[in-house]
């Protein structure tokens, strides 16, 4: 029976909180199911990570998030400054800042499909940003494996259709 994405995310988040009580075999099955959902529904990532994330973001939020990425990739905003900004936005009581945080995380994870086409410099920046997000716990345990997989997949040559 198909589940609504919100419902599936709730189940996965609840199960993730109890992985220490799973047998190794059950834990591996859970990880495979989780990875399958996240690959099929990238927007679920924010829901599982506990980030309130709408189905789509308002144009002004998308524009602000994209402006930050532009600054990152043109070296106008350092990774350390980006992490500080994202920490501020994630913990903010301002709903707009929380939206910009969710949008940036979503866009970064959604972009993985194109990592194989990234030039080396941009891929290095993206990998460093992913690492900083993980190091500073801006993404939780569940997205950690997905983030690492995306970076590794990005190192593979792009497939021609």
PyMOL CGO cylinders between C-alpha atoms (Angstrom):
from pymol import cmd
from pymol.cgo import CYLINDER

trace = [
    CYLINDER, 0.00, 0.00, 0.00, 1.53, 3.34, -1.00, 0.3, 1, 1, 1, 1, 1, 1,
    CYLINDER, 1.53, 3.34, -1.00, 2.16, 5.75, 1.86, 0.3, 1, 1, 1, 1, 1, 1,
    CYLINDER, 2.16, 5.75, 1.86, 2.03, 9.51, 1.73, 0.3, 1, 1, 1, 1, 1, 1,
    CYLINDER, 2.03, 9.51, 1.73, 5.57, 10.93, 1.88, 0.3, 1, 1, 1, 1, 1, 1,
    CYLINDER, 5.57, 10.93, 1.88, 4.90, 12.61, 5.25, 0.3, 1, 1, 1, 1, 1, 1,
    CYLINDER, 4.90, 12.61, 5.25, 3.70, 9.31, 6.72, 0.3, 1, 1, 1, 1, 1, 1,
    CYLINDER, 3.70, 9.31, 6.72, 6.65, 7.34, 5.36, 0.3, 1, 1, 1, 1, 1, 1,
    CYLINDER, 6.65, 7.34, 5.36, 9.04, 9.99, 6.71, 0.3, 1, 1, 1, 1, 1, 1,
    CYLINDER, 9.04, 9.99, 6.71, 7.44, 9.73, 10.15, 0.3, 1, 1, 1, 1, 1, 1,
    CYLINDER, 7.44, 9.73, 10.15, 7.84, 5.94, 10.11, 0.3, 1, 1, 1, 1, 1, 1,
    CYLINDER, 7.84, 5.94, 10.11, 11.47, 6.19, 8.99, 0.3, 1, 1, 1, 1, 1, 1,
    CYLINDER, 11.47, 6.19, 8.99, 12.28, 8.87, 11.58, 0.3, 1, 1, 1, 1, 1, 1,
    CYLINDER, 12.28, 8.87, 11.58, 10.71, 6.79, 14.34, 0.3, 1, 1, 1, 1, 1, 1,
    CYLINDER, 10.71, 6.79, 14.34, 12.50, 3.62, 13.28, 0.3, 1, 1, 1, 1, 1, 1,
    CYLINDER, 12.50, 3.62, 13.28, 15.81, 5.50, 13.01, 0.3, 1, 1, 1, 1, 1, 1,
    CYLINDER, 15.81, 5.50, 13.01, 15.49, 6.51, 16.64, 0.3, 1, 1, 1, 1, 1, 1,
    CYLINDER, 15.49, 6.51, 16.64, 15.42, 2.82, 17.57, 0.3, 1, 1, 1, 1, 1, 1,
    CYLINDER, 15.42, 2.82, 17.57, 18.11, 1.31, 15.34, 0.3, 1, 1, 1, 1, 1, 1,
    CYLINDER, 18.11, 1.31, 15.34, 20.20, 0.37, 18.38, 0.3, 1, 1, 1, 1, 1, 1,
    CYLINDER, 20.20, 0.37, 18.38, 17.49, -2.14, 19.29, 0.3, 1, 1, 1, 1, 1, 1,
    CYLINDER, 17.49, -2.14, 19.29, 17.52, -3.78, 15.84, 0.3, 1, 1, 1, 1, 1, 1,
    CYLINDER, 17.52, -3.78, 15.84, 19.37, -6.93, 14.91, 0.3, 1, 1, 1, 1, 1, 1,
    CYLINDER, 19.37, -6.93, 14.91, 22.19, -6.31, 12.41, 0.3, 1, 1, 1, 1, 1, 1,
    CYLINDER, 22.19, -6.31, 12.41, 20.11, -7.95, 9.66, 0.3, 1, 1, 1, 1, 1, 1,
    CYLINDER, 20.11, -7.95, 9.66, 17.05, -5.84, 10.43, 0.3, 1, 1, 1, 1, 1, 1,
    CYLINDER, 17.05, -5.84, 10.43, 19.20, -2.71, 10.66, 0.3, 1, 1, 1, 1, 1, 1,
    CYLINDER, 19.20, -2.71, 10.66, 20.63, -3.40, 7.19, 0.3, 1, 1, 1, 1, 1, 1,
    CYLINDER, 20.63, -3.40, 7.19, 17.13, -3.96, 5.77, 0.3, 1, 1, 1, 1, 1, 1,
    CYLINDER, 17.13, -3.96, 5.77, 16.03, -0.69, 7.34, 0.3, 1, 1, 1, 1, 1, 1,
    CYLINDER, 16.03, -0.69, 7.34, 19.01, 1.17, 5.79, 0.3, 1, 1, 1, 1, 1, 1,
    CYLINDER, 19.01, 1.17, 5.79, 18.16, -0.25, 2.35, 0.3, 1, 1, 1, 1, 1, 1,
    CYLINDER, 18.16, -0.25, 2.35, 14.50, 0.75, 2.64, 0.3, 1, 1, 1, 1, 1, 1,
    CYLINDER, 14.50, 0.75, 2.64, 15.49, 4.20, 3.85, 0.3, 1, 1, 1, 1, 1, 1,
    CYLINDER, 15.49, 4.20, 3.85, 17.96, 4.69, 1.00, 0.3, 1, 1, 1, 1, 1, 1,
    CYLINDER, 17.96, 4.69, 1.00, 15.33, 3.57, -1.51, 0.3, 1, 1, 1, 1, 1, 1,
    CYLINDER, 15.33, 3.57, -1.51, 12.81, 6.09, -0.23, 0.3, 1, 1, 1, 1, 1, 1,
    CYLINDER, 12.81, 6.09, -0.23, 15.36, 8.90, -0.22, 0.3, 1, 1, 1, 1, 1, 1,
    CYLINDER, 15.36, 8.90, -0.22, 16.47, 8.15, -3.75, 0.3, 1, 1, 1, 1, 1, 1,
    CYLINDER, 16.47, 8.15, -3.75, 12.88, 7.96, -4.97, 0.3, 1, 1, 1, 1, 1, 1,
    CYLINDER, 12.88, 7.96, -4.97, 11.70, 11.00, -3.00, 0.3, 1, 1, 1, 1, 1, 1,
    CYLINDER, 11.70, 11.00, -3.00, 14.61, 13.43, -2.39, 0.3, 1, 1, 1, 1, 1, 1,
    CYLINDER, 14.61, 13.43, -2.39, 12.24, 15.91, -0.74, 0.3, 1, 1, 1, 1, 1, 1,
    CYLINDER, 12.24, 15.91, -0.74, 11.73, 13.33, 2.01, 0.3, 1, 1, 1, 1, 1, 1,
    CYLINDER, 11.73, 13.33, 2.01, 15.23, 14.09, 3.25, 0.3, 1, 1, 1, 1, 1, 1,
    CYLINDER, 15.23, 14.09, 3.25, 14.15, 17.24, 5.03, 0.3, 1, 1, 1, 1, 1, 1,
    CYLINDER, 14.15, 17.24, 5.03, 11.16, 15.50, 6.56, 0.3, 1, 1, 1, 1, 1, 1,
    CYLINDER, 11.16, 15.50, 6.56, 13.30, 12.66, 7.91, 0.3, 1, 1, 1, 1, 1, 1,
    CYLINDER, 13.30, 12.66, 7.91, 15.92, 15.09, 9.19, 0.3, 1, 1, 1, 1, 1, 1,
    CYLINDER, 15.92, 15.09, 9.19, 13.19, 16.97, 11.05, 0.3, 1, 1, 1, 1, 1, 1,
    CYLINDER, 13.19, 16.97, 11.05, 13.33, 20.04, 8.82, 0.3, 1, 1, 1, 1, 1, 1,
    CYLINDER, 13.33, 20.04, 8.82, 9.93, 21.44, 7.98, 0.3, 1, 1, 1, 1, 1, 1,
    CYLINDER, 9.93, 21.44, 7.98, 10.02, 21.62, 4.23, 0.3, 1, 1, 1, 1, 1, 1,
    CYLINDER, 10.02, 21.62, 4.23, 7.16, 22.55, 1.95, 0.3, 1, 1, 1, 1, 1, 1,
    CYLINDER, 7.16, 22.55, 1.95, 6.55, 20.76, -1.35, 0.3, 1, 1, 1, 1, 1, 1,
    CYLINDER, 6.55, 20.76, -1.35, 7.96, 23.82, -3.07, 0.3, 1, 1, 1, 1, 1, 1,
    CYLINDER, 7.96, 23.82, -3.07, 9.55, 26.98, -1.77, 0.3, 1, 1, 1, 1, 1, 1,
    CYLINDER, 9.55, 26.98, -1.77, 8.36, 30.51, -2.46, 0.3, 1, 1, 1, 1, 1, 1,
    CYLINDER, 8.36, 30.51, -2.46, 10.26, 32.14, -5.33, 0.3, 1, 1, 1, 1, 1, 1,
    CYLINDER, 10.26, 32.14, -5.33, 11.92, 34.71, -3.04, 0.3, 1, 1, 1, 1, 1, 1,
    CYLINDER, 11.92, 34.71, -3.04, 13.23, 31.94, -0.75, 0.3, 1, 1, 1, 1, 1, 1,
    CYLINDER, 13.23, 31.94, -0.75, 14.59, 30.00, -3.75, 0.3, 1, 1, 1, 1, 1, 1,
    CYLINDER, 14.59, 30.00, -3.75, 16.19, 33.20, -5.02, 0.3, 1, 1, 1, 1, 1, 1,
    CYLINDER, 16.19, 33.20, -5.02, 17.88, 33.90, -1.68, 0.3, 1, 1, 1, 1, 1, 1,
    CYLINDER, 17.88, 33.90, -1.68, 19.12, 30.30, -1.36, 0.3, 1, 1, 1, 1, 1, 1,
    CYLINDER, 19.12, 30.30, -1.36, 20.48, 30.39, -4.92, 0.3, 1, 1, 1, 1, 1, 1,
    CYLINDER, 20.48, 30.39, -4.92, 22.19, 33.73, -4.22, 0.3, 1, 1, 1, 1, 1, 1,
    CYLINDER, 22.19, 33.73, -4.22, 24.04, 32.11, -1.31, 0.3, 1, 1, 1, 1, 1, 1,
    CYLINDER, 24.04, 32.11, -1.31, 25.12, 29.21, -3.52, 0.3, 1, 1, 1, 1, 1, 1,
    CYLINDER, 25.12, 29.21, -3.52, 26.31, 31.69, -6.15, 0.3, 1, 1, 1, 1, 1, 1,
    CYLINDER, 26.31, 31.69, -6.15, 28.46, 33.38, -3.49, 0.3, 1, 1, 1, 1, 1, 1,
    CYLINDER, 28.46, 33.38, -3.49, 29.81, 30.02, -2.32, 0.3, 1, 1, 1, 1, 1, 1,
    CYLINDER, 29.81, 30.02, -2.32, 30.84, 28.90, -5.80, 0.3, 1, 1, 1, 1, 1, 1,
    CYLINDER, 30.84, 28.90, -5.80, 32.40, 32.28, -6.67, 0.3, 1, 1, 1, 1, 1, 1,
    CYLINDER, 32.40, 32.28, -6.67, 34.40, 32.30, -3.41, 0.3, 1, 1, 1, 1, 1, 1,
    CYLINDER, 34.40, 32.30, -3.41, 32.53, 35.34, -2.08, 0.3, 1, 1, 1, 1, 1, 1,
    CYLINDER, 32.53, 35.34, -2.08, 31.27, 33.27, 0.87, 0.3, 1, 1, 1, 1, 1, 1,
    CYLINDER, 31.27, 33.27, 0.87, 33.56, 30.80, 2.61, 0.3, 1, 1, 1, 1, 1, 1,
    CYLINDER, 33.56, 30.80, 2.61, 32.46, 27.36, 3.75, 0.3, 1, 1, 1, 1, 1, 1,
    CYLINDER, 32.46, 27.36, 3.75, 32.98, 28.42, 7.39, 0.3, 1, 1, 1, 1, 1, 1,
    CYLINDER, 32.98, 28.42, 7.39, 30.78, 31.48, 6.89, 0.3, 1, 1, 1, 1, 1, 1,
    CYLINDER, 30.78, 31.48, 6.89, 28.19, 29.32, 5.11, 0.3, 1, 1, 1, 1, 1, 1,
    CYLINDER, 28.19, 29.32, 5.11, 28.13, 26.87, 8.02, 0.3, 1, 1, 1, 1, 1, 1,
    CYLINDER, 28.13, 26.87, 8.02, 27.70, 29.73, 10.50, 0.3, 1, 1, 1, 1, 1, 1,
    CYLINDER, 27.70, 29.73, 10.50, 24.88, 31.14, 8.40, 0.3, 1, 1, 1, 1, 1, 1,
    CYLINDER, 24.88, 31.14, 8.40, 23.15, 27.76, 8.11, 0.3, 1, 1, 1, 1, 1, 1,
    CYLINDER, 23.15, 27.76, 8.11, 23.49, 27.14, 11.86, 0.3, 1, 1, 1, 1, 1, 1,
    CYLINDER, 23.49, 27.14, 11.86, 21.91, 30.53, 12.50, 0.3, 1, 1, 1, 1, 1, 1,
    CYLINDER, 21.91, 30.53, 12.50, 19.08, 29.84, 10.06, 0.3, 1, 1, 1, 1, 1, 1,
    CYLINDER, 19.08, 29.84, 10.06, 18.43, 26.32, 11.35, 0.3, 1, 1, 1, 1, 1, 1,
    CYLINDER, 18.43, 26.32, 11.35, 18.12, 27.51, 14.96, 0.3, 1, 1, 1, 1, 1, 1,
    CYLINDER, 18.12, 27.51, 14.96, 16.32, 30.75, 14.14, 0.3, 1, 1, 1, 1, 1, 1,
    CYLINDER, 16.32, 30.75, 14.14, 12.87, 31.57, 15.45, 0.3, 1, 1, 1, 1, 1, 1,
    CYLINDER, 12.87, 31.57, 15.45, 12.29, 33.44, 12.17, 0.3, 1, 1, 1, 1, 1, 1,
    CYLINDER, 12.29, 33.44, 12.17, 10.24, 31.15, 9.88, 0.3, 1, 1, 1, 1, 1, 1,
    CYLINDER, 10.24, 31.15, 9.88, 11.75, 32.72, 6.74, 0.3, 1, 1, 1, 1, 1, 1,
    CYLINDER, 11.75, 32.72, 6.74, 15.29, 31.93, 7.85, 0.3, 1, 1, 1, 1, 1, 1,
    CYLINDER, 15.29, 31.93, 7.85, 14.22, 28.36, 8.61, 0.3, 1, 1, 1, 1, 1, 1,
    CYLINDER, 14.22, 28.36, 8.61, 12.73, 28.18, 5.11, 0.3, 1, 1, 1, 1, 1, 1,
    CYLINDER, 12.73, 28.18, 5.11, 15.96, 29.42, 3.53, 0.3, 1, 1, 1, 1, 1, 1,
    CYLINDER, 15.96, 29.42, 3.53, 17.87, 26.78, 5.53, 0.3, 1, 1, 1, 1, 1, 1,
    CYLINDER, 17.87, 26.78, 5.53, 15.49, 24.02, 4.40, 0.3, 1, 1, 1, 1, 1, 1,
    CYLINDER, 15.49, 24.02, 4.40, 15.66, 25.24, 0.81, 0.3, 1, 1, 1, 1, 1, 1,
    CYLINDER, 15.66, 25.24, 0.81, 19.46, 25.32, 0.77, 0.3, 1, 1, 1, 1, 1, 1,
    CYLINDER, 19.46, 25.32, 0.77, 19.72, 21.82, 2.24, 0.3, 1, 1, 1, 1, 1, 1,
    CYLINDER, 19.72, 21.82, 2.24, 17.06, 20.50, -0.11, 0.3, 1, 1, 1, 1, 1, 1,
    CYLINDER, 17.06, 20.50, -0.11, 18.66, 22.08, -3.18, 0.3, 1, 1, 1, 1, 1, 1,
    CYLINDER, 18.66, 22.08, -3.18, 22.10, 20.81, -2.23, 0.3, 1, 1, 1, 1, 1, 1,
    CYLINDER, 22.10, 20.81, -2.23, 20.85, 17.24, -1.82, 0.3, 1, 1, 1, 1, 1, 1,
    CYLINDER, 20.85, 17.24, -1.82, 18.63, 17.44, -4.88, 0.3, 1, 1, 1, 1, 1, 1,
    CYLINDER, 18.63, 17.44, -4.88, 21.59, 18.58, -6.98, 0.3, 1, 1, 1, 1, 1, 1,
    CYLINDER, 21.59, 18.58, -6.98, 23.39, 15.24, -6.49, 0.3, 1, 1, 1, 1, 1, 1,
    CYLINDER, 23.39, 15.24, -6.49, 22.05, 14.02, -9.85, 0.3, 1, 1, 1, 1, 1, 1,
    CYLINDER, 22.05, 14.02, -9.85, 24.39, 16.45, -11.56, 0.3, 1, 1, 1, 1, 1, 1,
    CYLINDER, 24.39, 16.45, -11.56, 27.56, 15.91, -9.50, 0.3, 1, 1, 1, 1, 1, 1,
    CYLINDER, 27.56, 15.91, -9.50, 28.99, 13.69, -12.24, 0.3, 1, 1, 1, 1, 1, 1,
    CYLINDER, 28.99, 13.69, -12.24, 28.93, 16.72, -14.55, 0.3, 1, 1, 1, 1, 1, 1,
    CYLINDER, 28.93, 16.72, -14.55, 30.44, 19.18, -12.07, 0.3, 1, 1, 1, 1, 1, 1,
    CYLINDER, 30.44, 19.18, -12.07, 33.89, 20.55, -12.85, 0.3, 1, 1, 1, 1, 1, 1,
    CYLINDER, 33.89, 20.55, -12.85, 36.50, 19.45, -10.29, 0.3, 1, 1, 1, 1, 1, 1,
    CYLINDER, 36.50, 19.45, -10.29, 36.62, 22.83, -8.52, 0.3, 1, 1, 1, 1, 1, 1,
    CYLINDER, 36.62, 22.83, -8.52, 32.85, 22.96, -7.95, 0.3, 1, 1, 1, 1, 1, 1,
    CYLINDER, 32.85, 22.96, -7.95, 32.73, 19.32, -6.94, 0.3, 1, 1, 1, 1, 1, 1,
    CYLINDER, 32.73, 19.32, -6.94, 35.50, 19.96, -4.39, 0.3, 1, 1, 1, 1, 1, 1,
    CYLINDER, 35.50, 19.96, -4.39, 33.57, 22.93, -2.97, 0.3, 1, 1, 1, 1, 1, 1,
    CYLINDER, 33.57, 22.93, -2.97, 30.41, 20.82, -2.80, 0.3, 1, 1, 1, 1, 1, 1,
    CYLINDER, 30.41, 20.82, -2.80, 32.24, 17.94, -1.10, 0.3, 1, 1, 1, 1, 1, 1,
    CYLINDER, 32.24, 17.94, -1.10, 33.76, 20.35, 1.42, 0.3, 1, 1, 1, 1, 1, 1,
    CYLINDER, 33.76, 20.35, 1.42, 30.33, 21.84, 2.08, 0.3, 1, 1, 1, 1, 1, 1,
    CYLINDER, 30.33, 21.84, 2.08, 28.80, 18.39, 2.56, 0.3, 1, 1, 1, 1, 1, 1,
    CYLINDER, 28.80, 18.39, 2.56, 31.62, 17.53, 4.97, 0.3, 1, 1, 1, 1, 1, 1,
    CYLINDER, 31.62, 17.53, 4.97, 31.09, 20.74, 6.92, 0.3, 1, 1, 1, 1, 1, 1,
    CYLINDER, 31.09, 20.74, 6.92, 27.33, 20.09, 7.16, 0.3, 1, 1, 1, 1, 1, 1,
    CYLINDER, 27.33, 20.09, 7.16, 28.07, 16.67, 8.61, 0.3, 1, 1, 1, 1, 1, 1,
    CYLINDER, 28.07, 16.67, 8.61, 30.87, 17.87, 10.90, 0.3, 1, 1, 1, 1, 1, 1,
    CYLINDER, 30.87, 17.87, 10.90, 28.71, 20.62, 12.37, 0.3, 1, 1, 1, 1, 1, 1,
    CYLINDER, 28.71, 20.62, 12.37, 25.68, 18.32, 12.62, 0.3, 1, 1, 1, 1, 1, 1,
    CYLINDER, 25.68, 18.32, 12.62, 23.52, 20.42, 10.34, 0.3, 1, 1, 1, 1, 1, 1,
    CYLINDER, 23.52, 20.42, 10.34, 22.28, 17.14, 8.88, 0.3, 1, 1, 1, 1, 1, 1,
    CYLINDER, 22.28, 17.14, 8.88, 21.48, 14.22, 11.14, 0.3, 1, 1, 1, 1, 1, 1,
    CYLINDER, 21.48, 14.22, 11.14, 22.43, 10.56, 11.03, 0.3, 1, 1, 1, 1, 1, 1,
    CYLINDER, 22.43, 10.56, 11.03, 19.91, 9.62, 8.36, 0.3, 1, 1, 1, 1, 1, 1,
    CYLINDER, 19.91, 9.62, 8.36, 21.07, 12.06, 5.68, 0.3, 1, 1, 1, 1, 1, 1,
    CYLINDER, 21.07, 12.06, 5.68, 24.72, 11.39, 6.55, 0.3, 1, 1, 1, 1, 1, 1,
    CYLINDER, 24.72, 11.39, 6.55, 24.92, 8.18, 4.52, 0.3, 1, 1, 1, 1, 1, 1,
    CYLINDER, 24.92, 8.18, 4.52, 22.99, 9.76, 1.69, 0.3, 1, 1, 1, 1, 1, 1,
    CYLINDER, 22.99, 9.76, 1.69, 25.30, 12.80, 1.64, 0.3, 1, 1, 1, 1, 1, 1,
    CYLINDER, 25.30, 12.80, 1.64, 28.39, 10.63, 1.50, 0.3, 1, 1, 1, 1, 1, 1,
    CYLINDER, 28.39, 10.63, 1.50, 26.88, 8.44, -1.22, 0.3, 1, 1, 1, 1, 1, 1,
    CYLINDER, 26.88, 8.44, -1.22, 26.02, 11.51, -3.30, 0.3, 1, 1, 1, 1, 1, 1,
    CYLINDER, 26.02, 11.51, -3.30, 29.57, 12.84, -3.09, 0.3, 1, 1, 1, 1, 1, 1,
    CYLINDER, 29.57, 12.84, -3.09, 31.01, 9.45, -4.04, 0.3, 1, 1, 1, 1, 1, 1,
    CYLINDER, 31.01, 9.45, -4.04, 28.56, 9.10, -6.92, 0.3, 1, 1, 1, 1, 1, 1,
    CYLINDER, 28.56, 9.10, -6.92, 29.57, 12.57, -8.05, 0.3, 1, 1, 1, 1, 1, 1,
    CYLINDER, 29.57, 12.57, -8.05, 33.12, 11.33, -8.56, 0.3, 1, 1, 1, 1, 1, 1,
    CYLINDER, 33.12, 11.33, -8.56, 31.94, 8.78, -11.13, 0.3, 1, 1, 1, 1, 1, 1,
    CYLINDER, 31.94, 8.78, -11.13, 31.98, 9.88, -14.76, 0.3, 1, 1, 1, 1, 1, 1,
    CYLINDER, 31.98, 9.88, -14.76, 28.64, 11.06, -16.10, 0.3, 1, 1, 1, 1, 1, 1,
    CYLINDER, 28.64, 11.06, -16.10, 26.74, 8.47, -18.09, 0.3, 1, 1, 1, 1, 1, 1,
    CYLINDER, 26.74, 8.47, -18.09, 25.68, 9.43, -21.56, 0.3, 1, 1, 1, 1, 1, 1,
    CYLINDER, 25.68, 9.43, -21.56, 22.08, 8.52, -22.35, 0.3, 1, 1, 1, 1, 1, 1,
]
cmd.load_cgo(trace, "trace")
